[in-house]
């Protein structure tokens, strides 16, 4: 059978019964409101993107396509800062934004021009879905790397300051925590590649097979996109960790870990009694 089986609206609503079952199980866990919000956001966002993509596919436009891509980048950066509620030193946010833009734009451009060879290079059918996959995975990678880097430097601040007092450079004192953050951030992508094809079939490959594409063609695309995702995640996280840990030091090579307290503590009043 060729082509994809259309899912009617009534059957699509039936899929929400699965989510309702999860809500019933989670009714005593305190996660019901969070699940409802995520379901609502997912539904609204996908419907809006669907209409937008349909418009772009009918009338490809360079400016509109780039605006959609930039909006995805901005939303991803916003999610990074929201998902990791840790205080950031001056300059680290700029490093995160620059890492996301450089890593994802470079990977998407290379993928579309060199690997796929699509013309025009901004064809929305390829640019937006592939860009979204690379941005989404890079967002997850930077979130993990940012959190591991911040926690690692905060929890080992005494050790880092001791190394600096003994004459170690900033790199010698703190670079190991950047390396640890990088490894932790790329491990989900590495684990996904290790289990792909044996433990599970990835979404892009499954979608192409369901739409009637040859499994061989689907495999080629999946290998290519996974290599692109790995490159995007590794590049963005590397840039963030390599330049991000330096933001925790001032020009005098002094460690400055942002306080986790919203307000400074007041000094206790001393009750001095006169004799």
Secondary structure, DSSP 8 states (H G I E B T S, - for coil): --S-----HHHHHHHHHHHHHHHHHTTTTT-HHHHHHHHHHHHHHHHHHHHHHHHHHHS--HHHHHHHHHHHHHHHHHHHHHHS-----TTHHHHHHHHHHHHHHHHHHHIIIIII--SSTT-HHHHHHHHHHHHHHHHHHHHHHHHHHHHHHHHTHHHHHHHHHTT--HHHHHHHHHHHHHHHHHHHHHHHHHHBTTTB--HHHHHHHHTT--HHHHHHHHHHHHHHHHHHHHHHHHHHHHHHGGGGB-TT--B----S-SS------------
